[in-house]
Amino acid sequence: MSPVPAPDPTPPPDPGAAFAPHDHGACQAQALQAALARVAAQGARLTPVRRRTLEILLESHRAMGAYEVLGRLAAEGFGHQPPVAYRALDFLVQHGLAHRLQRLNAFAACLHPDRDHAPAFLICRSCQKLAELTAAPMREALARMARGNGFSVERATIEAVGLCPACMNGEAA
């Protein structure tokens, strides 16, 4: 297991973008192009089922369970056995193209696969939308506190549950 990643010097992405009206097609296209570049740089291969799995995850700012992804893949002729989805999802996570959200037992596309980062997630408990933001300061503080107790953090997932602006204002559909 690797230690908690070093802070990313790049300014954090706007976490509210997932919760605000935006050009999701451009958001989706940008993340897909960054993912394709990352896979190519790693010398890995994005097979048709892996690519389609990523595209499915990129369709909305929410996490999806493996069986939901499998249902979509099966409907499109990619197979209906659970390993089809799990292998594709594992590949995406392993190569930094998706994240596994523990609380939801689900997966979300990484919106910033063009850089290594330590994300945190804001999850709306009402509409299930989520936003990914840079968690470097929180992870640094956690690692510092852990070291003070003689502990070395190897992995941490930060997931905050609450309400997005639309749900707080009763606007969610």
Summary of the structure (lengths in Angstrom):
residues: 173
radius of gyration: 16.6
end to end distance: 41.2
largest distance: 52.8
contacts: 489
relative contact order: 0.20
helix: 43%
strand: 16%
